[in-house]
Every structure is written in C-alpha cells, then in structure tokens.
Amino acid sequence: MAERTAIRGGWVVAWGKDGHHMLEGGTVVVEGNRIVFVGFPDDPACPSAERVIDARGKLVSPGLINLHGIANLDLQVLSIDGTSSGGGYNRPISVLDPGTSHILSDEDFRTSAEFSVATMLKAGNTTFCGVTTGATKLWEDAASEPYALAEAAEQMGARAWLAHTYQETCDYAEPDGTPRVVWDRDKAQVGLDHATNFIKYLRGRAEGRLTGFLFPKRTQRCSNDLLQETMRQSGSLGGVHVRSHFSHSLQEYRDFKSKNNGTMVEWLRDIGFLGPQVCLTHVLFIAGHSATGDQPGEDLEILAGTGTSVCHCPVVYARGGVAMESFSRYVAAGINMGLGTDTFPPDLVEEMRLGALINKVVNRSRSAGTVRDFYNAATIGGAKALGRDDLGRLAPGCTADISIFNLGGLTAGPIDDPMRTFVHFRRGRDCDTVLVDGKVVVEDGRVVGIDEENLAHRSQQVWERYKASIVAWDYAKRPADVMYPPLLPLVRRRSTDRTSS
C-alpha cells in the first residue's frame, strides 16, 4: 500500500454535487497519486496517514490549470507601457533568410524551459499548456525547443500539455523596415509532421504527466486545408487536444470581414475546426464587441453548441488596453471558459483578480465577474477543455494535484471569506506547497531539487543575450534604449567610479 499523506487544518476547496464548496478546518488524504478522502478529521471514515502537512491558515485548492502559459523567456514584457511599433520583437526584423538559426542555443532553450516550468509550479500551476514564442521563428518551433520543455517538466514533476507549433506564414521585414508575409503550405506541413512526431514521443513519458497536442499557431495564418488536416491528424491520434490563437486583434477581425461573408466563428464551424477537443485562445473581437461596431450575432451560441472551449488571458491584453466583452457574457452563453497567462509572470491568481475587476468595469456592474466564475475557469474549466474530469477538483478518486496557498498575514487583512481573500488579496507568490500526482514538487515556496538562485542567474544571462541579439537585427540600427525605452530614465554607474575603502 502506498504511503498516505493528510493535508489538515486549512480551508479546503472540496468538490460536491453543486460544484466547489469550502470546508473550514478540513482534511484531504492522498494515497499514491489519488485523493482517497475529503472531509473533516473527526469523520470516522477519515483514514490514518503516515505523513501530515499542516495547512492551518492556508487555502487547500485543486491544482490550478494554466491553459495558455508562456513556456520560455517572455519577450512580451518588452512592450509593457510601450507602443505597438516599438521593436517588432515577435518577428525577424531583417531580410528573410529561411536558413536563419534561432538566437537561442540548445543550452539556452534548456535554461529557458527550466525557468518557465519552475515559475509555473511556484505559482501553483500544477498543469500547464505550454506556448513557445521566439523572435527568429519562421514557420515552426526550433527543433529542440519543445523537447527541452518536456525534459524540464519531467524533471520537476509538472503536468504539461506540450506542442510543436506550426503555421503557414513567416513574418519578416525588408531592409527599409517594410513588413512582409510569406505563405508556404509545404513548410507548414513539415511543422505539422514534427508536431505529430512530438506527440508520439511524449506518450508514456513521465508516468503519463506529459501529453502532446496540436497547435496551428494562429488561425488567420493557416489555410482551410491546414486547419482541416490538423483535425484529421487529431482524429488519427485518438482525438488529441487542438489549440489555436483566434480573433485576438481588431485588425484580424477587420481583415477577415473585408474579404469574407459571415463571421470568423462561422468560418471555423463551416470547415470543421470546432468541437470538444478544440480550445480557442483569446476570442476577443467577435461581433458584439464595441470596437467592431457590429451587432452580436450567433458566435457565442456556435461555440457553446459545438462544445468548443475558450481560454481567456486578461492580463496580457489589459497591458495593451484591450478587454473581453465580456467574460460573464461568454459564461452565460454556456461556453466552457478556461484561464491562461500568456505572459510573465504565470500567475493565475492575478489573472482571476484582474479578469474579475475588468469584467465588472466592462459590464458596469458590481455583481459581474464573480470570483466563482473565474476560479471555476482556473480549475474545472481548464480540466474540461483538456478532457480530464479527474483534475481541477478535490474529491475521492481524483488525481492528487493540489496547491496550498498562505492566506495569513497583515497584507491579506482579516479573513472573512477565504476565497475572497485568496483571489482579491493574494498572489501566486503566496503558494506554499504543490503536489502533482501525489508528490510534493514545491515545498515552503521553493521548487524541490532546484537551485533557484543559480537558475535565476542563468536565466538572466540568457535574457540579456536574447535581447541584445534582437536589437542587433533592427533594420534601422536603433539602440536598445530607443527600441525598448526604460519606463524611468536609467542612469548607469560609470565603470571608473570607485567606492572609498
């Protein structure tokens, strides 16, 4: 018999017939990788345990599910408070060269992957769907990038859905800075082939914690044929999860509308790219959004009716002044909603809080954007999108993925309602303990087996090389402080300065 672990004394978010509910002073007992009891310690049915985790003053939550987590060093932070024309960090800014290698070396990819997995776990993400980005990507991921991420996730004990991304276009710029786009179906097929091989490679690894999915990166950068081939491959691989960025910019919406009848959601329905195995990330600009000027159509009803999930990432879009209109409207339509971070930090608690506040502003209602709706998205919504009803809830028989957050201290204030305190006054950094598959992977706020200081140092070195190389490619040869100006004037100490002895 496997050793039992009891998590005792905290506020336990238990699962019942009516959804999540709170047990004050509850207990969760884990045996092996399964939950065997959720209730109170004086219940005669509560089994004994060899190990006890003291959760007094803490929230015991099902592990958070990050449906769209940036799984490398995030270049998007360069654009915070910047202009959209700042640096073009997300595409090569020189003449197209299909033979261009990625800035990052294989060793850099390993460091980037370790950093990403560690920061996800530390914030209470027991499950994440990895998203990889890069300044020098052409039609697909760098060959070693997703494999490095799989290695890091396996080493640290995370549960991850991973993909080798692909699409049909490559962005680049002429020497004078004129943007160009090249379409190439053959190169996209090579990327799709790499993606299916990667899915097969992951099967059986890490005791089943790693799962592959198909990720045509952006729907508007894929032909009907590529999207349909993706769905065919999903079927041949047993119905694997499919993900794509969709309707994430107003320009994308306008470009489609200028060339097509109907809506973008109707387009995906008509080509067969919707269904329970599909999750569309963002889905911001649809008919009915105030920026489009169009009246609401049937887009939400189509998504709900096909069982397609939507992943909302409020923080990264709030940084650009964009909001979903609105999360509550999508929930009311019956769409399964999940949450992702899509930027650094991978803090789903912050996504819940900011998402709820934005929702209240957009709806001009105090009662909109409830904690319950956003917490559901970060737990059971993510689990449903991935086809895993054993995740995102604490109930006997479920997989033992659990995150424990500190609620106490002056910064949280007096605790009236623990869930209100958690979402509105705490952050991912308040995560104390994380179990994945019943194993402790974060203890006392630190990732087990990782030298965090060394990892932070290595990651900083990779980041500085990464940024310097991007700047060196600029067609206009602008210095870094012009391309990505600091938010306050930065005065550096002169190297000739000396301190008195």
C-alpha positions in Angstrom: 0.0 0.0 0.0 1.3 3.5 -0.9 2.1 5.9 1.9 -0.8 8.2 2.8 -0.4 12.0 3.3 -3.0 14.0 5.1 -3.4 17.8 4.5 -5.1 19.1 7.6 -6.4 22.2 9.2 -6.9 24.6 6.3 -9.8 25.9 4.2 -10.3 23.1 1.8 -12.0 23.7 -1.6 -13.9 20.5 -1.8 -16.0 19.2 -4.7 -19.6 18.2 -4.4 -22.7 17.8 -6.5 -23.2 21.5 -6.7 -19.6 22.4 -7.5 -16.8 23.7 -5.3 -17.6 24.5 -1.7 -15.4 25.4 1.3 -14.6 23.2 4.3 -13.2 25.1 7.3 -10.6 23.1 9.1 -11.0 20.3 6.5 -8.7 17.4 5.6 -7.6 15.9 2.3 -6.0 12.5 2.4 -3.8 11.3 -0.5 -2.7 7.8 -1.2 -0.2 7.3 -4.1 -1.4 9.7 -6.8 -5.1 9.7 -5.8 -7.3 11.5 -3.4 -9.0 9.0 -1.1 -10.8 11.3 1.3 -12.0 14.9 1.5 -13.9 15.9 4.7 -13.2 16.6 8.3 -10.6 14.9 10.5 -13.2 13.7 13.1 -15.1 11.8 10.4 -14.9 8.0 11.2 -14.3 7.5 7.5 -11.1 9.7 7.6 -8.2 7.3 7.1 -5.0 7.5 9.1 -1.9 8.8 7.4 1.8 8.4 7.8 2.6 12.0 6.8 0.8 15.2 7.8 1.0 18.6 6.1 -0.2 21.3 8.4 -2.4 23.7 6.4 -3.7 25.9 9.2 -4.2 29.5 7.9 -3.9 28.2 4.3 -6.2 27.5 1.3 -6.1 24.0 0.1 -7.0 24.2 -3.6 -7.2 21.8 -6.5 -4.1 22.5 -8.6 -4.6 25.5 -10.9 -4.7 24.7 -14.7 -2.9 27.2 -16.8 -4.4 26.7 -20.3 -2.1 29.0 -22.1 1.2 29.6 -20.3 4.3 31.1 -21.9 6.9 28.4 -21.7 10.0 30.4 -22.4 11.6 33.7 -21.6 8.8 36.1 -22.5 9.7 38.9 -25.0 6.2 40.4 -24.5 7.4 42.2 -21.3 9.5 44.5 -23.6 6.2 46.1 -24.8 4.7 46.9 -21.4 3.7 50.6 -21.5 5.3 50.8 -25.0 3.9 51.5 -28.4 2.8 48.8 -30.9 5.6 49.9 -33.3 8.3 49.8 -30.6 10.6 46.9 -31.6 8.9 44.2 -33.6 10.3 41.7 -31.1 8.0 38.9 -32.3 9.3 38.6 -35.8 12.6 38.7 -37.6 13.3 42.4 -38.4 15.7 41.8 -41.3 15.6 40.3 -44.8 14.0 36.9 -44.9 16.5 34.1 -44.6 14.9 30.7 -44.2 18.2 29.3 -43.0 18.4 31.6 -40.1 19.0 29.8 -36.9 17.3 30.8 -33.6 19.1 33.2 -31.4 18.9 30.8 -28.5 21.2 27.7 -28.4 20.1 24.3 -27.3 21.6 25.0 -23.9 19.7 28.4 -23.8 16.5 26.5 -24.6 17.1 24.2 -21.6 17.6 27.1 -19.3 14.5 28.9 -20.6 12.5 25.7 -20.2 13.7 25.2 -16.6 12.9 28.8 -15.8 9.4 28.5 -17.2 8.4 25.3 -15.5 9.8 26.4 -12.2 7.9 29.7 -12.2 4.7 27.9 -13.2 5.0 25.4 -10.3 5.9 28.1 -7.8 2.7 30.0 -8.6 0.5 26.9 -8.0 0.1 25.8 -11.6 0.0 22.0 -11.4 -1.0 21.7 -15.1 0.1 24.0 -17.9 -0.3 24.0 -21.7 2.9 25.3 -23.0 3.1 28.1 -25.5 6.5 28.8 -27.1 7.4 32.1 -28.9 10.5 33.5 -30.4 11.9 36.3 -32.4 13.5 34.2 -35.1 10.8 31.6 -35.6 9.8 31.1 -39.2 7.1 28.5 -39.9 7.5 26.3 -36.8 9.3 25.9 -33.5 13.0 25.4 -33.3 13.7 21.7 -33.3 15.0 21.3 -29.8 12.6 23.8 -28.0 9.6 21.6 -27.2 11.9 18.7 -26.3 13.7 20.9 -23.8 10.4 21.8 -22.2 9.4 18.2 -21.9 12.7 17.4 -20.2 12.3 20.2 -17.7 8.6 19.3 -17.0 9.5 15.7 -16.4 12.5 16.6 -14.2 10.5 18.9 -12.0 7.3 16.8 -11.8 4.9 19.1 -13.6 1.9 18.0 -15.5 2.1 19.5 -19.0 0.3 19.6 -22.4 3.1 20.4 -24.9 3.1 21.1 -28.6 5.4 21.8 -31.5 3.8 24.9 -33.1 3.4 25.4 -36.8 1.7 27.8 -39.2 1.6 28.6 -42.9 3.3 32.0 -42.8 6.5 33.7 -42.0 6.8 37.4 -41.0 9.9 39.4 -41.9 10.9 42.9 -42.9 12.6 44.4 -45.9 15.8 46.3 -45.3 13.8 49.5 -45.1 11.5 48.1 -42.5 8.6 47.3 -44.8 6.8 44.2 -43.3 6.2 41.2 -45.5 4.5 37.9 -45.1 5.4 34.7 -47.0 2.9 31.8 -47.2 4.3 28.3 -47.6 2.0 25.2 -47.3 4.9 22.7 -47.6 6.8 24.3 -44.7 3.7 24.2 -42.6 3.3 20.5 -43.4 6.8 19.9 -42.2 5.9 21.7 -39.0 2.7 19.6 -38.6 4.7 16.4 -39.2 7.2 17.4 -36.4 4.2 18.1 -34.2 2.7 14.7 -34.7 6.1 13.0 -34.1 6.4 15.0 -30.9 3.0 13.8 -29.6 4.1 10.2 -30.2 7.4 10.9 -28.4 5.6 12.1 -25.3 3.4 9.1 -24.9 4.3 7.0 -21.9 6.8 9.5 -20.6 6.9 10.9 -17.0 4.3 8.4 -15.8 1.7 9.9 -18.1 2.1 13.5 -16.9 3.1 14.7 -20.4 0.6 14.9 -23.2 1.0 16.3 -26.7 -1.4 18.5 -28.6 -1.7 20.1 -32.0 -1.1 23.8 -32.2 -1.5 25.6 -35.5 -0.3 28.9 -34.1 -2.8 31.4 -35.5 -6.0 30.5 -37.4 -5.7 33.6 -39.7 -2.2 32.4 -40.7 -3.4 28.9 -41.7 -5.3 27.8 -44.8 -8.6 25.8 -44.6 -6.6 22.8 -45.8 -4.0 23.1 -43.0 -6.7 23.5 -40.3 -8.7 20.6 -41.7 -5.6 18.4 -41.9 -4.9 19.3 -38.2 -8.3 18.0 -37.3 -7.7 14.8 -39.3 -4.4 14.3 -37.5 -6.1 14.9 -34.2 -8.6 12.1 -35.0 -5.9 9.7 -36.1 -4.0 10.3 -32.9 -7.0 9.5 -30.7 -8.7 12.9 -30.6 -5.8 14.8 -29.1 -6.3 18.4 -27.9 -6.2 21.1 -30.6 -5.3 24.8 -29.8 -5.0 28.0 -31.8 -4.8 31.7 -31.3 -8.1 33.2 -32.6 -9.6 36.6 -33.1 -7.0 38.2 -30.8 -6.7 41.6 -32.6 -9.1 44.1 -34.1 -7.1 44.2 -37.3 -7.5 40.4 -37.7 -11.3 40.9 -37.4 -11.4 43.7 -39.9 -9.2 41.9 -42.4 -11.4 38.8 -42.4 -14.6 40.8 -42.6 -13.2 42.8 -45.7 -12.7 39.5 -47.6 -15.5 37.2 -46.4 -19.2 36.9 -45.8 -20.1 35.7 -42.3 -18.0 35.7 -39.1 -14.7 34.1 -38.2 -16.5 31.7 -35.8 -18.9 30.7 -38.7 -15.8 30.1 -40.9 -14.3 27.7 -38.3 -17.6 25.9 -37.9 -18.0 25.5 -41.7 -14.5 24.0 -42.2 -14.9 21.6 -39.2 -12.4 23.3 -36.9 -14.6 23.4 -33.8 -15.5 20.8 -31.2 -14.9 19.5 -27.7 -11.2 18.8 -28.4 -10.7 22.4 -29.6 -9.7 25.3 -27.4 -9.5 28.8 -29.0 -7.3 31.2 -27.1 -8.5 34.8 -26.7 -11.6 35.1 -28.9 -11.8 38.8 -28.1 -13.0 40.5 -31.2 -16.3 38.9 -32.3 -19.5 40.6 -33.4 -20.9 42.5 -30.5 -17.5 43.8 -29.2 -17.8 47.6 -29.1 -14.7 48.1 -31.1 -16.1 46.2 -34.1 -19.3 48.3 -34.5 -21.2 45.2 -35.3 -24.3 43.8 -33.5 -24.0 40.5 -31.7 -24.5 37.5 -34.0 -24.6 33.8 -33.1 -20.9 33.4 -32.5 -21.2 32.6 -28.8 -24.1 30.2 -29.4 -22.0 28.4 -32.1 -19.0 28.0 -29.7 -21.3 26.7 -26.9 -23.2 24.4 -29.2 -20.1 22.7 -30.6 -18.5 22.3 -27.1 -15.5 24.4 -28.1 -13.6 25.9 -25.1 -12.3 29.4 -24.9 -9.1 30.4 -23.0 -9.1 33.9 -21.6 -5.8 35.7 -20.8 -6.9 39.1 -19.3 -3.5 40.4 -18.0 -1.5 40.4 -21.3 -4.4 42.2 -23.1 -5.1 44.7 -20.3 -1.4 45.8 -20.7 -2.4 46.7 -24.3 -5.7 48.4 -23.3 -7.9 45.6 -24.6 -10.7 43.7 -22.8 -13.1 40.9 -23.5 -16.7 42.0 -23.7 -17.4 40.1 -21.6 -16.3 37.0 -19.7 -19.7 37.0 -18.0 -21.5 37.1 -21.4 -19.5 34.1 -22.6 -20.2 32.1 -19.4 -23.9 33.0 -19.7 -23.9 31.7 -23.2 -22.8 28.3 -21.9 -19.2 28.3 -23.2 -16.6 26.4 -21.2 -14.1 29.0 -20.1 -10.5 28.4 -19.1 -7.8 30.8 -18.0 -4.2 31.3 -19.2 -1.4 33.7 -18.5 0.2 34.1 -22.0 2.9 36.3 -20.4 5.2 36.6 -17.4 4.5 36.1 -14.6 2.5 32.8 -14.9 0.2 33.9 -12.0 -3.3 32.6 -12.4 -4.4 34.3 -9.2 -3.6 37.6 -10.7 -5.4 36.6 -13.9 -8.5 35.8 -11.8 -8.4 39.0 -9.9 -7.7 41.4 -12.8 -10.1 39.5 -15.0 -12.9 39.8 -12.5 -12.2 43.5 -12.0 -12.1 44.2 -15.8 -15.3 42.3 -16.1 -17.1 44.5 -13.6 -15.9 47.6 -15.4 -16.9 46.3 -18.8 -20.4 45.3 -17.5 -20.6 48.3 -15.3 -21.9 46.0 -12.5 -20.5 45.1 -9.1 -22.1 41.7 -9.4 -20.4 40.8 -12.7 -17.1 38.9 -12.9 -17.7 36.8 -9.8 -14.8 35.0 -8.0 -16.7 31.7 -8.5 -16.8 32.1 -12.3 -13.1 32.9 -12.6 -12.0 30.2 -10.0 -14.1 27.7 -12.0 -12.2 28.7 -15.1 -8.8 28.1 -13.5 -9.8 24.7 -12.2 -12.8 22.7 -13.7 -12.9 24.8 -16.9 -9.3 24.0 -17.7 -9.8 20.4 -16.9 -12.9 20.1 -19.1 -11.0 21.7 -22.0 -8.3 19.0 -21.7 -10.8 16.2 -21.3 -9.8 15.4 -17.8 -12.6 15.3 -15.2 -10.1 13.9 -12.6 -8.3 17.3 -12.5 -9.4 20.7 -11.2 -11.3 19.3 -8.2 -10.7 17.8 -4.8 -12.8 14.6 -4.5 -12.2 10.9 -3.7 -10.9 9.2 -6.9 -9.5 12.4 -8.4 -5.8 12.8 -9.3 -3.8 14.3 -6.4 -2.8 17.6 -8.0 -3.1 20.1 -5.1 -1.9 23.7 -4.5 -1.7 25.2 -1.0 -1.7 29.0 -0.6 -0.9 31.1 2.5 -3.8 33.3 3.4 -2.5 34.8 6.7 -0.5 37.9 7.5 -1.1 41.6 7.6 -1.0 42.0 3.8 -4.1 39.8 3.5 -6.1 41.6 6.2 -8.6 39.9 8.4 -10.0 36.8 6.7 -13.8 36.9 6.3 -14.3 34.8 3.2 -11.2 32.7 2.4 -12.0 32.6 -1.3 -12.5 36.3 -1.5 -9.2 36.8 0.4 -7.4 34.4 -1.9 -8.5 35.9 -5.2 -8.5 39.6 -4.3 -5.7 39.9 -1.7 -3.2 37.1 -2.5 -1.0 36.2 -5.5 0.7 33.2 -7.0 3.9 34.0 -4.9 1.9 33.1 -1.8 1.8 29.5 -2.9 3.5 27.4 -0.2 3.1 23.7 -1.2 2.3 22.0 -4.5 1.6 18.3 -5.1 1.4 16.8 -8.6 0.4 13.2 -8.9 0.6 13.0 -5.1 4.3 14.0 -5.0 5.4 17.3 -3.4 7.1 19.4 -6.1 7.0 22.7 -4.2 7.7 22.9 -0.5 7.9 26.0 1.6 7.6 28.0 -1.6 10.6 26.5 -3.3 10.8 24.0 -6.2 12.1 20.7 -4.9 15.5 19.8 -6.2 16.2 23.1 -8.0 18.9 25.6 -7.1 16.6 28.6 -7.7 19.4 31.2 -7.3 21.5 29.5 -9.9 18.6 29.2 -12.3 17.7 32.8 -11.9 21.3 33.8 -12.7 21.5 31.6 -15.8 18.1 32.9 -17.0 19.2 36.5 -16.7 22.3 35.8 -18.8 20.2 34.1 -21.5 17.7 37.0 -21.4 20.5 39.6 -21.9 21.9 37.7 -24.9 18.4 37.3 -26.3 17.5 41.0 -26.1 20.9 42.1 -27.4 20.6 39.9 -30.5 17.1 41.2 -31.3 18.4 44.7 -31.1 21.3 43.9 -33.3 18.9 42.8 -36.1 17.0 46.1 -36.2 16.8 47.4 -39.8 17.2 51.0 -38.5 20.1 50.1 -36.1 18.4 51.7 -33.2 20.0 51.2 -29.8 18.2 49.2 -27.2 17.1 52.2 -25.1 15.3 53.6 -28.2 13.7 50.3 -29.3 12.6 49.4 -25.7 12.9 52.5 -23.6 13.0 52.1 -19.8 9.9 53.3 -18.0 12.1 55.7 -16.0 15.3 57.3 -17.3 18.0 54.8 -16.4 21.3 56.2 -15.1 24.1 53.7 -15.0 27.1 54.0 -12.8 30.3 54.8 -14.6 32.8 51.9 -14.6 35.6 54.3 -13.4 33.6 55.2 -10.2 35.3 53.9 -7.0 34.0 53.5 -3.5 36.0 54.6 -0.6 37.7 51.9 1.4 
